[in-house]
C-alpha cells in the first residue's frame, strides 16, 4: 500500500503518488520481499482481524515467571538494567520484522500462484497481461521531474539522458503497479475468508503525540490508535473507544496517530491534514469526532464546513489545509505504524500490546483489566 506525504521512493518517479513501503518485485521470481510492506486498507480491517493471540506480547504470566531465583528471591525481567531492556526490545523487534518479511514473501508468491492457476496462466504471463501491459508510458512532466531530482547523479543534459530516464521511470511505475496488484489479491483473499495473519509484534513502547492525547494524562493505561478518518471500520472502532474511555475516565487515555490509505481512500490525506489544522486551534478531538461521524462526506468543502461548525478561524483553517505542511508528519505516523507491524487500520496498542481491527469492547476490556490488575 502506498504512503502519503512527500516522498522520495521509486527514484523520484511519479512522485505525485504516495511512497511505496519499500517492497520490490523481482521479475525473475515473482515476488521477492526486501522490506515488509504495509497492506490491506482500512475498509477491510474488520475482516482482517486474526484470532486475538499475542504470543510475544506482555501478559499477566510474565509478571509471575522469574528469570532466576537468588536467596529465594525471584529476579524478573523488569529488574534488568534499562540499557539491557532496550537492547532486548530492539532484538525482539528485529526478530518480528524478519519473520514478517519472510511471511509476506511466502504470501505474495502463494497469492500469485493461486491467481495464475485460476486464470490458466504462468505467474509471469499473469503479471505481464494483468499489470505490465496496463502501465502507461511516462509523461514528459514525469520524465522532467525525475531528471530534475536526480540530475546531480545523471550528470548529463536531459536530451542525452532522456532514453535512460524513460526506462527508469517506466520500470519504477511498473514495479509499483505490480505491488498494488499483489496487494489487491491479498485484500480479496482476506475478504473471502481465505487469509488470516496471526503473526503479532512484541509489546512495544511507542511514542505518543502529546498534542493528540485524550483523557487523564496520568492514566495507567494508554490506548494508541492508528487510524484513517475515511475508513468505515475505523469509524466503528472510534465509537467503541469512546465507550471505553467513558467507562474508565481516570484509568484510560487515548493517543492518536494517522494511518491514512490514499490509494484506496483518496481523501484520507486531506482529512488527516484537516484534523491537524483543527488541532492548531485547540479543537483536534472535536474535529476527530466530526470526521468519524460521517466518513463518506469529507470533501474539501465538507472539511471547511466542519471547521465552521466548531467556530474555527475560517481563513487560518483553509490556509493550513491548503498548505500541505503536515504531509511529512502524517507520513512519519504511518512509518511508525509500519515499523511497529501495523498492516491495516484501525490498529491499537494498549500499553504496547497489539490489537488489530474494529474489535468489540470486550477485546479491549480484557487487556485493560489485566493491566489495571497488575498496576495495583
N, C-alpha and C positions, 0 to 999 in steps of 0.2 A: 504494500500500500504506500502511496506517496505521502510526502510530508509537506506541510505548509510552510510559509515564511520565505525568507531569502535563502537562496540555495546556490551550491557550487558543485553539485554532483554531476555525473554524466558528462564530465569535462566541459561543463557550461552549456551543453546543448539543450535546446528547448527550455531555457531557464525560466520561461513563464509558467512552466509546470512545477509542482512541488517536488521536493527532493525525495529520491528513492532511498530506502533504508538499507543501502549497501549490499544488495544481493545481486549476483550476476549469473546469467545462464551461460554455461559453456556449450558452444554449438556442436562440439563433438560428442558430448554426453549430456543430454538434457535432463535436469539442470544440475549444476553444482553450486552449492550454497557457500559463499565465502564469509558472509556475516549474516547471522539470523535476522530475519525480517519481521516487521510488523505485518499482520494480516487480519482480515475479517473486519468488515465495517461494523459500526455501532448498531446498525439496524438488525444485525444478526446476533447481537450479543446474547440475547436470552437463549437462542438455540445453541450457542457455542459453549454454554456453561457445562463444564465437566462435573462429574460427581465430586462433591465437596470433600477433598482429601488433600491435606497439606503435609505431605510426608516429611518434608525437610523443615517445615516451619516450627517455631517455638510452640510447645503445648504444655499443658499442666504437668505431664510426666517428666519434662526436662527439669522442672524445679525440684523433683524428688530423687533424680538419679545423679549420684555424685561421680566425679571423675576419679576420685581417690578417697581413702579414709586414713587419717593420721591421728593417732592417740584417740581413737574412737570419734573423731570429729570429721564430718564429710568436707571435702573440697569440691566445690561446684564451679561450673563454667563462669558464673558471674564474679568469681573471685580472681580470675585471671587478670593480668595487668591490662590496662587499656590498649597499649600497642599490640599485645598478643591477640586480644579480641578483635581489633581492627584487621590484623593480618588474617585471622581465621575467617572473618566476614568476607574479605576480598577473595580468599580462596574458594569459599562456598559460591560466591557469585561467578567466579571463573568456571567452576565445575558446571554450574547450571547453564551458563552461556554456551559452553562446549556441547552439552547434551542437547540444548535447544537447536543449535546449528545443525548437529548431526541428525536430529529428528526431522527438521524441516527438509533437509536434503532427501531423506527417505520418503517423506510425504509428497514432495514435489514429483519425484520420479514415479511413485505409485499412481498419483493423480494423472500424470501424463500417459502412463502405460494404459490405465483404465479407459481414458478418453480415446486414445488411439485405437484400442481394441473395439470400443463401441462403434467407431466410425470405419473400422476395417482398414486402417492405415498404419504405417510405421510412425513412431514418435516424430522422426524428422519430417515426414510428409505432413503430419498434423501441424507442426509448428510452421512449416512453410506456407501451407494453404490457409490456416486459420489466423495466423499472426503476421508473418513476414510480408505476405503478398498485400496486406491491407495497410502497411505503414506508408504514408505519403512521402514524396520527395521533400526534402527540406526547402524552405523558402529562402529567398535572398536575405531577408531580415535575420533569419536564424543563422545563416552562414556568417553574416557580418558580426552578429552578436558573439558567436563562438570565436571568430577570429580576433575581435577586439579584446576578449577576455584572456586570450592565450597568445597574443602576438609576440610577447617577450620570449616565449618558448619557440614559437614558429620561426621567428627571425627571418622572414622574407615577405615581400609585398603580397597583398591579398590576391592579386591576379595570378601570381605564381603558385600560391598555396591553395587556391580555390578547390581544385580537384581533390586534394587530400582532406581538406576541411569538410567537403561534402561527404566523403566516405566516413569520416569520424562522426559527424552529426547524424548521418543515417544509421550508422551502427549503434550509436547511443539510443536513438529513438526506437530502434528495433528491439534492443535489449529491454528497454522499459516496457514496450508492448508485450514482450514475452512474459515478463514478470507479472504484469497485470492479468494476462491470460491465465497463467497458472493460479494466480490468486482467485480468479473467478471460478476455476474448477474447485478450489478449496471451499469457497463460500457455498457452492452448490452441494458439495458433499456434506457440509455441516447442516445446510437446510434440509437435506434429505435424510438426516439422521445417520449417515454412514461414517461420520468422523467426529470424534471427541478427543480433545487433547488433555491428557491427565497430568502431564508434567507441570510442576509448580515450582516457582523460585523459592529460595530460602527466605526466612524472615529478614526484612530489610529495614535499615534505618534511613528513610528517605527524608530529604529536607522539605520543610514547609515554606510556603509563601506567606509571610506574616500579614500581607495586605489582604489575603483571602482566607481568613480563619473565622469561623462562626462558632460561638459558644464560649464557655468558660475557658480562658487561656490556660488555666491550671488544671483542667480536667485530666484525669489519669488515662483516659482512652482517647486516642486520636484516630479519626477516620480520614484517610487521604483518598480523595476521589479523583480519578482520571476520567474525564467525560467530554461529550460532544453535545452542544446545545441544540443541534438539529437532528438528534437521534431519538427515535421513539422509545427504545429500550432504556436509554439514559433518562428520559422523562419519567418512566415508571420507577426507575431506581431513585431518582431525586425525591419522588413522593414518599418512598419507603424511608429514605434518610431523614426526611422531615419528621416522620413519626418517631424514628429512633431518637432524634435529638429532643423531641418533646417528652419522651419517656425518661430521658436521662439528662435533665437540664444542667446539672452541675458535674456530671461524670464523663460526658462525651462531647468532644468538639469535632468540627468538620473543617478540613482544609481542601481547597480545590486546585486542580491542575488541568490544563487543556489537553485534550486528545482528539483533535478535530480531523475528520477524514474528508478532505476536499475533493478527492476523486469521486467518491460516492455522494457526498453532500456538498455541492459547490459553494453553498453559502456558509459552510461551517467556520471558515477562517474569519469572515466578516462578523459573524455573531460572536466569536471569541474576542475579536478586537473590540466590539461594541461593549461587551461586559467589562473590559478593562478601562474603556473610556468612561463608563459609568463609575467605575472604581475611583477614577481621578476626582470625581465629585462626591465621593463617600457613599455611593449607592450600588456597590457591586452586588451585594446579596439581594437587594430589592430587584435589581435588573436580572440577576440569575433566576429569580422566581418568575419574572415575566417571560423570559426566554423559554423556560421549561413549561410554562403554562400553555404554549402553543408552538410546537417545534416545526410546524408546517408553514407558519406565517412569519418569515424572518427576512423579507426583502429589505433593501436599503431604506425604503420609506417606512416599513414596519418598525425597523430598529429606531428610526428617528421618532416615530410616534410613541414608542415605548419610553423613550427618553423624556419626551414632553409630558407623558403621564406621571413621571416621577419628578416633574418640575426641575429637570436638569437644565443648565445653561445651554440653550439650543446651539448657538454659534460655536461654543467651546466643544460640545459633543460632536457636532458634524465635522469640525476641523480635525479633531482627533481621529474620527472614524475614517476620514479620507486620507489621512497621513500615512497609514500603514506602519506607524512607529513601533507597534507591538509585535510585528511579524516575527522578529528574532526571538523574543521572549516566549511566544507561543510555540515556536519550533523547539526551543530549549525544553519546554514542558514535555513535548512529545518525545524528544530524545531521552529525557529522564525516564519516562514510562517505558520506552523501548528497551533501555538498558536494564530496567527492573523486571523485564519479562512480560510487560503488558502487550497483548496482541489484539485486543478488542475493547471497545468502550460499551458500557462503563466497566471500570475495574477499580477495586478498592484495596487499600492496605490498612488494616485495623491494627494499630500498634505494630505495624510492619508485617502483619500476617495477611496473606493474599486471598482475596475473594473476587471472583470474576462474574460479571454479568448482572442482570436485573434480578438478583436473588430475593427471596421472600425475607421478611423481617426476622424470622426465626434463625436464618443463617447468620445474620449479623449478631443477633442476641446471644447465640452460643459462644461466639468468640468474645464478645463484650463481657458476658458473665464470667468466663474463665479469667479474663484479665482483671476484672474487678475483684474476684475472689482472691487472686494472687496478690493484689495490691493491699489487702487488709492485713 
